[in-house]
Amino acid sequence: MPEPHSDASLKVGRRIAQLRHAATLSAKKLAECADLDLTHLQRIEKGAGNPTLYTLLQIAVALEVEVGELLVDLDAEDLPQGRRPYGYSRRDEFRRQPRTWG
């Protein structure tokens, strides 16, 4: 099995698979409805893919869910270490500095 792209990709992929099973769709049928290659969808479901927003929208429409349903329970901890937001230190703590203009 390919290595997951990130924890976020793995969670999104698992969520897509969960929604697909709940809708009683095969991977082949979902790929067809979403206008995706079957192997691309399978990689996404395994967390090995890194789907674009456009691809997530295609999948959400095919599953007849809001795109946000694919992203439930994601947070900064799911991002790779080097990709976390500036100022992030712990799961519940984001320190945002106000922008100064001028």
C-alpha positions, 0 to 999 in steps of 0.5 A, spaced: 500 500 500 502 506 498 504 511 503 499 516 506 501 523 503 499 526 510 494 525 516 489 530 512 489 526 506 488 519 510 482 522 514 479 525 507 480 519 503 477 515 509 471 519 509 470 519 502 470 511 502 465 511 508 460 516 505 461 511 498 459 505 502 454 509 506 451 511 499 452 503 497 456 505 491 462 501 488 469 505 487 468 504 480 461 507 480 463 513 484 469 514 479 464 514 473 459 519 477 465 524 479 468 523 472 475 521 475 479 515 473 478 509 478 485 509 480 485 516 482 479 515 486 482 509 489 489 513 491 485 518 494 481 513 498 487 510 501 490 517 503 496 516 497 493 522 493 493 529 494 486 531 491 485 538 489 479 542 491 476 541 484 477 534 485 473 534 492 468 538 489 467 533 483 467 527 489 462 531 493 457 532 488 457 525 486 456 523 493 450 528 493 454 531 500 456 538 501 464 539 500 465 540 508 462 533 509 469 530 506 473 535 511 470 533 518 475 533 523 481 536 520 485 540 524 492 543 524 495 537 527 493 533 520 498 537 516 505 535 515 510 538 520 513 543 516 506 545 513 502 548 519 500 555 520 505 560 522 505 561 530 502 554 531 504 551 537 499 546 540 492 543 537 488 548 541 492 554 540 493 558 534 496 565 535 494 570 530 498 576 529 494 582 527 496 585 520 498 592 521 497 596 514 501 602 513 
